Every structure is written in C-alpha cells, then in structure tokens.
Amino acid sequence: MIVNGLPGWLTIEQDGLPQVMMLDIVDSRIQALYVMRNPDKLRHLADLLPKL
C-alpha cells in the first residue's frame, strides 16, 4: 500500500493497535524507515485489514 506517498504496510500489533511502517527509497536503496503507532491517526486504516 502507499502511505503518504511512500510504500508501506499496515499491521495490527499484539496489543490490538494499528501500526504503519513506511520505506523512504532513493536510488533503489532504503534511506529511512518510518513507523507510526498513534491510534488516533491510524484507527480508520484498521478497517482495511481482514477481521480475524
């Protein structure tokens, strides 16, 4: 998925909170890895994951 213009992925962690990880890639190399765990900012994305 694309998150804020960067390739990334969404997971639900063991504590039940959503987490997004994004890669900043320049010249085919990872320059930075960003992790967002703020549930207030990510709660709407949790609906994209299948329910278990």
Number of C-alpha atoms within 10 A of each C-alpha: 10 10 13 8 10 14 13 17 14 18 16 13 10 7 6 10 15 23 20 18 16 20 19 15 13 9 6 7 9 10 10 11 11 11 13 13 16 12 14 9 11 16 13 10 14 18 10 9 11 6 6 3
